[in-house]
Amino acid sequence: MEKKAGALECRDHDAALALEKYLGKLDFPGARSRKAVGPPPKSDGPEARCVNLQVRSDPAGMRRMLEAGALTMPRSGRLPK
């Protein structure tokens, strides 16, 4: 079982909240669990711009997810609402 986590930095607090919502809706093929955690409410430091993403999967599932482009940004550069 492989567990990968990473902090994704956004331009501001609102963008971080939008990214958290977007990641929460994504399907991660083969993942046993996933969790996206946005910035704490009322935070104004550097943590206000970060979203933590954690995906738990076997190595083959992680590879399939990355090859499928599950985490690519839409061509418009904007997250869907």
C-alpha positions as CSV (number, residue, x, y, z in Angstrom):
1,M,0.0,0.0,0.0
2,E,1.4,3.3,-1.0
3,K,0.4,6.6,0.5
4,K,1.3,9.9,-1.2
5,A,0.5,13.3,0.2
6,G,1.4,16.8,-0.9
7,A,0.6,20.4,-0.3
8,L,-0.6,22.4,-3.3
9,E,0.0,26.1,-3.0
10,C,-2.6,28.5,-4.5
11,R,-2.5,32.2,-5.2
12,D,-4.9,33.1,-2.3
13,H,-7.4,31.8,0.2
14,D,-10.3,31.7,-2.2
15,A,-8.4,29.8,-4.8
16,A,-7.4,27.2,-2.1
17,L,-11.0,26.8,-1.1
18,A,-12.0,26.3,-4.8
19,L,-9.2,23.7,-5.3
20,E,-10.3,21.8,-2.2
21,K,-13.8,21.6,-3.5
22,Y,-12.6,20.5,-7.0
23,L,-10.3,17.8,-5.6
24,G,-13.2,16.5,-3.4
25,K,-15.3,15.9,-6.5
26,L,-12.6,14.1,-8.6
27,D,-12.6,10.4,-9.1
28,F,-9.3,8.7,-8.3
29,P,-9.5,5.3,-10.1
30,G,-8.1,2.5,-8.0
31,A,-7.6,4.6,-4.9
32,R,-8.7,3.1,-1.6
33,S,-9.2,6.5,0.0
34,R,-8.5,10.1,-0.7
35,K,-8.7,13.3,1.3
36,A,-8.4,16.9,0.3
37,V,-8.0,19.4,3.2
38,G,-8.2,23.1,2.5
39,P,-6.9,26.0,4.6
40,P,-8.1,26.6,8.2
41,P,-11.0,29.0,8.4
42,K,-9.9,32.6,9.2
43,S,-6.3,31.9,8.5
44,D,-4.2,34.6,6.9
45,G,-0.7,33.2,7.0
46,P,1.0,31.0,4.3
47,E,-1.2,28.1,5.3
48,A,-4.2,30.1,4.0
49,R,-3.1,29.3,0.4
50,C,-2.4,25.6,0.8
51,V,-4.5,22.5,0.1
52,N,-3.3,19.1,1.3
53,L,-4.1,16.1,-0.9
54,Q,-3.7,12.5,0.4
55,V,-4.4,9.5,-1.9
56,R,-4.0,5.9,-0.7
57,S,-3.6,3.3,-3.3
58,D,-1.4,0.4,-4.4
59,P,1.5,1.4,-6.7
60,A,-0.2,0.2,-9.8
61,G,-3.4,2.2,-9.0
62,M,-1.3,5.3,-8.3
63,R,0.4,4.8,-11.7
64,R,-3.0,4.4,-13.5
65,M,-4.3,7.6,-11.8
66,L,-1.3,9.6,-12.9
67,E,-1.3,8.2,-16.4
68,A,-5.0,8.9,-16.8
69,G,-4.4,12.6,-16.1
70,A,-6.8,12.6,-13.1
71,L,-5.0,15.6,-11.6
72,T,-4.5,17.7,-14.7
73,M,-5.8,21.3,-14.9
74,P,-8.5,22.0,-17.4
75,R,-7.2,23.8,-20.6
76,S,-9.0,27.0,-19.6
77,G,-6.8,27.2,-16.5
78,R,-9.9,27.6,-14.3
79,L,-11.5,25.0,-12.1
80,P,-15.0,24.0,-12.9
81,K,-17.7,25.3,-10.5
